[in-house]
Structures are given as C-alpha cells and as structure tokens.
Amino acid sequence: MDIFEAIHGRRSIRRFTKKKIEYEKIEKIISAAISAPSACNIQGWKFIVITDQKIKEKLINTGTIEFIRYAPIGILVLYDNRSENPEYFDYIQSASAAIQNMLLAAYALGIGSCWICHLSPKKIIRKLLGIPGHYDPIAYVALGYYKKKPNPLPRRYSSNQVISFNKFNFKDSKVTRTTIYRFMRKMAFRLYKFVPFKKLFLPITKGFERFN
C-alpha cells in the first residue's frame, strides 16, 4: 500500500467482527512499531498483547473506555520512563511514533485500530499486569477486523491553516470542548478513592469517543 494512501485512508475503528487476528499479522504490526524513531535510539518499547476478556473487564471497571471489550485484541504500549529529557517527555514521543506505525501497518493489513488514552490510572494498570515502575503505560491500541472498510473523515483544517513561518501566527481559542473535558477527567481521577469510579467516569467519557 502506498504510504500516503495509508496515512489519508486510516481512521479510528470502534466496531469489529469477532474474527481472530493471525499471530503473523500481530508480529508484523509490532515489527512496524519497533522500526519507529526513538529518542537517543533507546528503543525502550514493550508491548503487552491482551486477549483475556477478564483482563479487559477489569480495565473497564477501573476507568478504561468501554468499547475495548469488543476488539478481539488490545496491545498496551509501554515505554521506559527513565528519560534524560523529562522537559519534553521524550519517552512519550518515542512511544507515540511506534503507535502511529502500528496504526498504519494495521490499516495496510486490512485491520481496524483505535489509539486509546482513556485508560485506568497507571498504578492500577501496573498492579493488574505486573508492570515495573520504570515502564509507563502510554496507550492501548484496540485491533480487530472491521465490519466494513471505513471512509476517511475530513480533517478540521487544511494544511495551509496550520502552517506559519518563524513565529506563532494563529488565532486560537483558549477554551474548547477538549479543555472542559480534560478538567472533568482530572476531577474524576481525584475522586477515585471516594466515589465508585465507573459510575462517575464513564458517563463523562460518553460522547468524546469520536475525536479522530
């Protein structure tokens, strides 16, 4: 598949068939991930492939977005957080480069994917999956065969609307729907110890699943 076809054709998928993904294709997706650039060439990725429905339900019950239960597999992307550049979170940038490769590779293989950051608190995920403290869960990638090939969604802006030269020269709104959502999500996490998390958090996330 042409690289530009993959970039422009890919979109987030949240409805999947029950067909299992062949191991060879999972391996190809991970192989694409580890071919991404990484800060200082550390290549500090780790990938946990999740197929156990009980684990998915535990994640959902502690704050992860609900639709992961319908994807045949999920891949939790971890990265070594012992960074020499915490100012710019280079470990998150490195993991993100790998995740984008995963999405493009999946699309090229006819597999739907969704990059998920609406996850349970990191300390819960670490305890549930036995992750050591020097690895951060970065994102969960839901994978499965889609029921029908998706149509690309139009982008909100054209390229000439997001380009400036030599200085920031854009008119930008300071408060957006995302700003409000982030504040509500932050409050939900703070109240985790005192209020049943699922009852509080999941209604807040409803309606914010179609950002991309």
N, C-alpha and C positions, 0 to 999 in steps of 0.2 A: 504494500500500500504506500502511495506517495505520502511523504511526511506532512505536507500541507493539507492533504485530504484528511489525514488522521487528526490534525490539530483543529481544523474547522468543522469536522464531522462529529467529533466526540461530544457527548453530553452526559450529564449525571442520570443514572438509571436507578429507579427505586422499585420497579416491579419486574420479577424474574420468573422464569419457568423453574420446575423442580429438577431439571436435568443437571447431573453432576458434571463438574469441570474436571477434565482429564488432568492427571498429575503432570504430564508433559507440558501442558499449557500453563499450569501454575508455575512450573520451573522456568518457562520462557518469560513469564511476566516478572518473576524475581530477577532473572538474568538481566532483563532490561533495566530494572531498578538499580542494580549494583553497577551498571555502566554509567550512571549519572555522575556529574562532578561532585566533589565534596571538599569542604574547607581543609586546606593543608593536605589534601589527599589522604585523610584519615580513614575514610570508608567505614565509618563506625555504625553501619546499619545492622539491625537484626529484625527478623520477620517471624511473627507467630501466626501460623495459619489456623484459624478457628473453624472447626466443623461441628463441634459438640453443641447441640441445641441447648443443653442445660447451662453451659457457659454463656451462651448468648442471652438466655433469660436472666441470668444473674447480672449481666451487664445492663440489660434493660431495666431491671428492678432497682438499680442504683444510679440511674440517670442517663444511660446511653439511649440514643434515639431508637424508637420502637421498630422501625422497618428493617433493622438488621436481621430480625428473625426470619424474614422471607428470602434473604440471599443465601444460596447454598453454602458459600464460604465467606469468611472475612479474613483479611490479613491486617494484623495490628503491626504498625511500623514503629520500631524503637530506634533510638539513636543515643550513642554515648554522650552524656551531657558534660563530660569533663573538658569543657571548652577553654581555649586560650583567648577567646574573643567574646566574652559574655555581653558586651555592649551591643553587638549586632546579632546575637543569638545564632552564631554560625552553625550550630548543630541542628537547629530547626530549618535553616536554609538548606543544609545538605540533605536532610530527610525529605524536604519538600521537593527537591529536584528528583529524588528517587521516586516519590509518589507520582509526580507528573509522568515520568517514564512508564510507570505501571499502568496508568490510565490509557496512555496512547497504545501501549502494547496490547492491552486487553481489547481495545476497540479494533485494532488490526486483526485480532484473532476471533472477532465476532462475539466478544464477551462484553456485557454491560458492567459498568463500575460506578461507584459513588465514593467520593472522598469525604469522610465523616470526621468532624471535630466535636460534635455534640456527644461527648463521652462522659462516663462516670469520673469522679475525682481520681487523680493519678494514684493516690495512696491506696484506693480501693482496687484499682486495676493491678497495681503491683502485688498486693496481697493475694488477689484471686489467681493470678497467673504466675506467681513466684518470680517477679522481675526484680533484680537487684537495684539499689538506689542510684547507681551511676548510669542507668539507662532510663530515658524518658519515653513514655508512650507519646507519640507525636500525632498519629491519626489512625483511623480504622478504614480500610478500603473494602467495601462490600462488592462482591463479584458474583455474577451469575449470567446465564444466557437470557437475553431479553425476549419478551413475547413478540415484539415486532421491532424492526430497525427504527431507531429514533430519528426524527428530523432535527437538524441543528437549530438551536434557538438564536434569534437575532441578538447581537450584542447591544448593550445600552448606549455605547458610544462608538463613533467611528475612530479610526486611528488618528486622524488629524485633530480630534477633540482631546486627546490625552497626551499630545506631544508639545513640549515647549523647549526652547533652547536657552541654555546658560543660566536661567533662573526660573523659579516657580511663578508661572504666569497664568493661573487658572482661577476662575470663580467657583468656589466650592462651598457647599452648605455645611455648616458646623454640626448641625443636628440632623440625623437621618433615622430611619426606622431601625437600622442596624445599631445605632448609638443607644437607642432606647432599649432594644433587646439585650444588648451587652450588659447594661445596667441591671436589668431584671434578672438575667442569668447569674450575675455576680451576687446579687442578693439571695437568690435561691441556694447557691452553694454555701453561703454564710449561715443560712438557716437549716442546713442539712442535719445538724445534731438535734434540732428541736422539733422539726416538722417532718412527717413522712415524705421522703424526698420525691418519690414517684408522683404523689398526689399534687405536689407543688410544682415540680419541674416540668413534667410532660405537657400540662396544659399551656405553659409558657412557650414551649417549643412548637406547638401546633401552628401551622401557617408560615413557619420560617424555613421550610424544607426545600423551597423551590428557588433559592437564590441563584443557582447556576444551572 
